[in-house]
Amino acid sequence: MDKAGVLAENYLFKDIPLDEIVELVERAPVIRRQPNSVIFKKGDPGDSMMAVLSGRVRICCYSAEGKELTLNIIGPGECFGEIALLDGESRTADAVSMEPSELLVVSRQDFLPWLEERPKVCMHMMVVLSNRLRRTSAQLEDTLLYEAPFRLARCLIRLSNSFGKPHGEGTMIDIKLSQQRLGTLVGLTRESTNKCLIEWQRDGIIDREGGRIVILDRDSLILLGGDEDEAAWNQEF
């Protein structure tokens, strides 16, 4: 597996010569996880950053009552765990594999000396972390201020930007999410999520196939989710 090649496609390592990326990853192991495996938990030591080579990883947290909130879904070519990697503090959330996944593990002791010599990567990392903060702020705003249809419509638009694939006359969100799991992305119950999806399917806005959602009428979905500047959600990291 071309570990360096995968990282070279990541925004963090944009414009960095491939041989320098090879230098970083030559000692980085690849770990494999089955679906629903805990990769790390909130409070664990932040001693590494991980890149998804294949599969998908869900970043999530839980309330004291056990209520789940999904903060992000990380796909192939993307990294996670950068915050704890940089400050050396504990993990701020759980990471759980959603499907069979292969992860490249870059240790803090290897990454920080490498980073110090490459200001471009420092700048790119600042952009990535700022974007993550913007996403979290927008997610919190949606959850606190808007009703269920608005929040879910906006969520589907964002998921289609990240995981959408052409499918017939629409766009399939190529990731399996149960109604319960989809609701955790925007703080909705399974019942509220199901109600919206049934109405939108009846109106021809979406369809559902094999556990995946197909967006048939994106314009209507955008109207339901408000006029949001999608530029920040289209960046590939």
Buried (B, 14 or more C-beta within 10 A) or exposed (E): EEBBBBBBBBBBBBEBEEEBBBEBBEEBEBEEBEEEBEBBBEEBEBBBBBBBBBBBBBBBBBEEEEEBBBBBBBBBBBBBBBBBBBEEEEBBBBBBBBBEBBBBBBBBEBBEEBBEEBEEBEEBBEBBEEBBEEBEEBBEEBBEEBEBBBBBBBBBBBBBBBBBEEBEEBBBBBBBBEBBBBBBBBBBBBEBBBBBBEEBBEEEBBBEEEEBBBBBBBEBBBEBBEEBEBEEBEEEB
